[in-house]
Each structure stands twice: as C-alpha cells, then as structure tokens.
C-alpha cells in the first residue's frame, strides 16, 4: 500500500532543526564565536561547505584530495545549519577561507557588508573564470563592480516526464500553451494526475510555477522588478499570472499539499502522475533504473511578446574577507573553477548539473544534460529562482500566499492583498 | 529518665548554644571546594543562559538581520506584532495547544494510570508499551506520525477499511484538522509520561482508606474523587508544572510535522520565532516573540506559585 519510508534527508532535516534551535544562544550577539569554522594557520585552507547528498559530497572530497596546493580542511555542514551559521562564519576573526553558497542577491548582501574577498583577479587575464559567460559575470558582480563569487555549476528548471510513460499513454510533449492544456486534459481523462508537486515541508515548490508563469506572461525583467519591490503583488500583471495558475489547479495531484518535493516524485515513478516542474535535482529522487527514462520540456510560450527565459540557479563558492590566507583562498578557488575540476565534480556527483566553464568537455554527458545546455544557450534571459532573486524573507511571504491560493483559489484577490502587505513589511525591514 | 537533673538541663542548654554558634558561623565553615563547585556552574549558567536571555530582551528593541549592526527601533517590533496576523494565529494556536495538550494528556494519563494500577494479566507489558513513545525523541515521533498521516498512510487506510472514507483527510495539509493531528501525536507521546507520574502517586496512596470508604458505602466514583484524588495533590503539582512547561516549549514536533504550515495555520509562537530568526533573518522581531513567550511562561508560573502559596497557608 504505502511504499514511502523516512528518507535520510528527512531524518537529517528533522535532526538539524533541533540542532539549529540550540544555536539560538550562540547566534545572539556574539561576533567572535566562529562556530566550528576557521582555525587556518599559514599554508592551510579551510573549505566550509553545505553539501549534504552522498554523491556530491564524495565528489568534493575526491577533488580536495587531489588538490596539489595547501592542505585543505573540508568541513561539511548540513544546509539548514549552514544557512543559520553563515553570518557567523564570515564575521568570525579567523573565518574559513572558502565557503560554498549561492550566487545572486545573497552573495551581494554579504559583499555590501564587506565580508567577502574581492576575487576579480580570477575573472581577468588568464584567470580561471575569465572565459565564463557575461550572464555569469553579471551574476557574480557586486554593486561596486567587483567580482565576489566563483560560480562552478548550475542547473535548470523544466517540466520533467518519463519518455516510456508518455509513449504508453500515447501523448507527446507540447509545443504551445494550448497543447499543454490539451495534454493535461487528455491525461486527466485517462485517470492520471497531469502535474505533481510537493508543498508540505517544501512550500517554496509552489513558487516554481509562479515564477515560470510570470516569466511567460510578463517576462524576466518584470520578474526581477517584482521581486525587487518595484511592483506590487496585487498589480493586474500578477493577477494575470494567478489566473493562469488557477487554470492549472485542477491538473495537480490532489495530494500535493501533503507531499514534500521528494515525495511528489513517487506517484510519478509509479505512473500515477505525469509531469513535474522542478530543477534537475529531481533526477536523484527517481529509482536508479528510471533516471535514463527521464526527459523534460520547457514551459511553453504563453505571451510571445516577451523574451524567452529560463530559471537556472547557480551554485559556487565565495571567500571570506576575514580569513588569514587570502592567497590560499584564491588558489583553491582557481582550482575549483578549472574545467578539469568542474568536469570531475559533475561526473563524480552523478548529478544533471551543468558546468559554468565553457571549456568543459560535455560530450560525455547524458543526452538530457546536452539538451539542458542547449536550452540555456538559446534562451534570451536567465533568472535564478524566487528566493535567490529576492531573499529568504520574501520567499516566506510567497510560500504563505501561494499555498493558500492553491487551497482557496477563489480568495485570490484578498490573498494577493495580504501578500503585498507582507512583502511591504519585508522590504521595509 | 523522669528526673531532670541540673546536670542534664545545663547540658541541654549548652548544646542549644553550641547549635546557635554552629548555625551562625555555618557560611564561613563551608569548605572552599564547595564554593568552587557552586560558583563554577553559576558562572556557566550566567554566561550561557542568563546573558543570552538578557540579550534577547535588548535585541527585541532593535531591527537586526544578523549581518549588519543592530538598529534600535524602540517598541516598533511589539507594535508590529500586534497587527501581525500570523502572530495572532500563533498566539491562538498556543492557547489551543496548552488546553488541548494539557487536558488530553492529563486526563488520558490519569485514566490509564487508574486502569493499569490494578493487578492483571500483561499489565506490565501495557505500561511499558504506553511509556515507550517517550523514549523516542520528539523530532523522530514527528517523522513517524508524518508517515502515519500520509495521504495513503495507515490512518487513512484504516478509515478506508472501516468504511469511513468520508473521514479520510490530508491530515497535515488541511488547516481545519492539521493542528489537532499534530496535537494527537504529541499527546500520544506525553500520555505515557503522565501515566507513570500518576502510577507512582497511586502506589503512595493508602489502600486501607479506600477500603474503609467502600465499607461505609461510598461508590467507586466518590472513592476516587474524595479519597484518592486528595492524596495525589503532590503529584498533581508536578504534573501541572510539567504540562505547562512542555506545552509552552513545544517546537520540535510541530516543526518536524508541518513547519507551521499549511500557510501558517499550525504556527506556534516557538515555530514562528524560529522561522523569523533563522529562515527570514529578522532576529530583532524574533526576539520580540521570544519576550512574549517569556512573559507568558513567567505569568503562568507566578500565578500558579501564588495560588499554591495561598492554598498552603
């Protein structure tokens, strides 16, 4: 009947929450308490990272093992705890030299506080990042025009499906928005939930469809401005987005509010639901023997007057300004950013992530990854994701508003008003 | 023995005087080592408990994202709290939680204790089975109950088998029942603990009193309320304190099961505080919530102690 078990990730998450609660005392007021960070003396480098999944972690360990430069101390901290402690790591007197995190507004806000090392030297001349795309350069640049981030890999979002199941149901990936609705109707008629999603402990998954509908209806520029507080969430443009979202509600798995992002892959693996709008990390949610069967298509165009856009969240590293060994940090970053390291990391971690370096030989990557590279190379605009283009605080307001909207679509207007009030509170603080 | 010799009287007086001097110089006579043993934990307590706690009071008057400098804003955080709909939901949920969690676990624990206080087959097994959930941490019980409440999980499956399909719900995603679903999981764990406390209390009551009352014709109900309950007064004090403290500090099980969702409907003050502090980085606002929790807890404890003191007079 029920095939679900408690996964290691859920168990960890539960455990971490309790751990993080006890960190409250450590966080309040202390700026000197590094919290398991630094300890780097001359010639050694600390790499603080938030990698949790087994394969990527093994991949990073192998990379560090092979590093010829300084001795590297690798500290792996669970993501939730890392997020809570990141400020402490950076402010600590002997901060870890290099830290893994996200590109975009989060990195920029730390740079504004003067906590990040200027890594512009890697982006010039024959530096490791010199050949990266302009989009990545813009993403890694702070308000003063310095580069403060080294992106090493990124992934894309798309509507994932299983090729064999689509064949069996006699359907094909849609090429227009009307096709997409016809496909959903068809699948519903066959007793299959067209779309799956998981909103219980991962309510931010509701922002996936919101972001994409916004990109397709109003475009990437509007998306950025909206998330920067330049438009209101109860504007007519957002109402248009929500009207499109409302049309999709009947197609979602009715249990989506009870599933986590990971649970939601289960009905799809069992052919009870058909499609999932999610990032490429979804491949690891599927049984090993189904991963090669996965394929994706981009959310079809709705308004052809706006430029095409895709979400491609970027991960990488930054270096702390407060560390002892700046040269060691830059050397390690160069190493991690090199095409060889990126290739090794991506292959070893068995993820569908893309390299940021244009020099990585991608010919050995799977056909799906090739298709992803093609998608991102042809799209006109690239965005990150709701929280990465704004802040975790604004994400919380979106989680409340969107999950409530999905449960009570008829109160859309009042929900948007509440959302705007909550968002104003976030922008005011 | 009966004759009080002057000698004996003098002896006793002398003894009394010696006692007084001993008491007066008592503080000085405590060995240095004992002072060290007392002072060290005090310092640790001051540094790790009281200092951070005091900090959260001063932080509650600031706006602080944890990165820059804290910016003083006066009572603005508290004014914001007054108009914050999520805070109001959380406060109301805390009241529901305290009454529901306290009431159900005390009534359940007492009923179980009285039932299992009689000798019978497998009583030991039952007692340990009911106490067993207490051994598991709250976070783990939360994950366990999430599986129970899953859309195709055991709870809905059982309802289906009984032909009660109309009662099947998405227990943790339906705002009408989510808080109660979490509450039942918490009571499931707490009830064994309360039962053990009451069992210990029942062992300490005098069975002859009950027998005498039975002979006088008192019904079982009367015997319980008039004879047994008054003897459980000490246990009741402990149970009350444990229940109030446990219900105010509830955090892990809610966080593990719903994270305050769906759309903040199961938010408690503690989970909202955690979310504000560590997810959205509003440490000043979160500290203001912490101050409210502190005020509630201290309010309860003071009223309770005052009532206790009055009844003891």
HADDOCK unambig.tbl for C-alpha pairs under 7 A between the chains (distance, minus, plus):
assign (segid A and resid 2 and name CA) (segid B and resid 152 and name CA) 6.08 0.50 0.50
assign (segid A and resid 2 and name CA) (segid B and resid 153 and name CA) 6.04 0.50 0.50
assign (segid A and resid 14 and name CA) (segid B and resid 139 and name CA) 5.82 0.50 0.50
assign (segid A and resid 14 and name CA) (segid B and resid 256 and name CA) 5.61 0.50 0.50
assign (segid A and resid 15 and name CA) (segid B and resid 139 and name CA) 6.78 0.50 0.50
assign (segid A and resid 18 and name CA) (segid B and resid 252 and name CA) 6.46 0.50 0.50
assign (segid A and resid 25 and name CA) (segid B and resid 52 and name CA) 5.63 0.50 0.50
assign (segid A and resid 28 and name CA) (segid B and resid 52 and name CA) 6.47 0.50 0.50
assign (segid A and resid 28 and name CA) (segid B and resid 55 and name CA) 6.92 0.50 0.50
assign (segid A and resid 84 and name CA) (segid B and resid 278 and name CA) 5.63 0.50 0.50
assign (segid A and resid 87 and name CA) (segid B and resid 66 and name CA) 6.81 0.50 0.50
assign (segid A and resid 87 and name CA) (segid B and resid 67 and name CA) 5.99 0.50 0.50
assign (segid A and resid 113 and name CA) (segid B and resid 68 and name CA) 6.74 0.50 0.50
assign (segid A and resid 200 and name CA) (segid B and resid 173 and name CA) 6.98 0.50 0.50
assign (segid A and resid 200 and name CA) (segid B and resid 258 and name CA) 6.80 0.50 0.50
assign (segid A and resid 201 and name CA) (segid B and resid 258 and name CA) 6.34 0.50 0.50
assign (segid A and resid 201 and name CA) (segid B and resid 259 and name CA) 6.27 0.50 0.50
assign (segid A and resid 255 and name CA) (segid B and resid 151 and name CA) 6.56 0.50 0.50
assign (segid A and resid 257 and name CA) (segid B and resid 173 and name CA) 5.44 0.50 0.50
assign (segid A and resid 258 and name CA) (segid B and resid 150 and name CA) 6.78 0.50 0.50
assign (segid A and resid 258 and name CA) (segid B and resid 151 and name CA) 6.81 0.50 0.50
assign (segid A and resid 258 and name CA) (segid B and resid 170 and name CA) 6.41 0.50 0.50
assign (segid A and resid 258 and name CA) (segid B and resid 172 and name CA) 6.51 0.50 0.50
assign (segid A and resid 258 and name CA) (segid B and resid 173 and name CA) 5.38 0.50 0.50
assign (segid A and resid 392 and name CA) (segid B and resid 279 and name CA) 6.42 0.50 0.50
assign (segid A and resid 392 and name CA) (segid B and resid 280 and name CA) 5.33 0.50 0.50
assign (segid A and resid 393 and name CA) (segid B and resid 279 and name CA) 6.93 0.50 0.50
assign (segid A and resid 393 and name CA) (segid B and resid 280 and name CA) 4.07 0.50 0.50
assign (segid A and resid 400 and name CA) (segid B and resid 263 and name CA) 4.42 0.50 0.50
assign (segid A and resid 400 and name CA) (segid B and resid 264 and name CA) 6.75 0.50 0.50
assign (segid A and resid 403 and name CA) (segid B and resid 263 and name CA) 6.06 0.50 0.50
assign (segid A and resid 404 and name CA) (segid B and resid 263 and name CA) 5.72 0.50 0.50
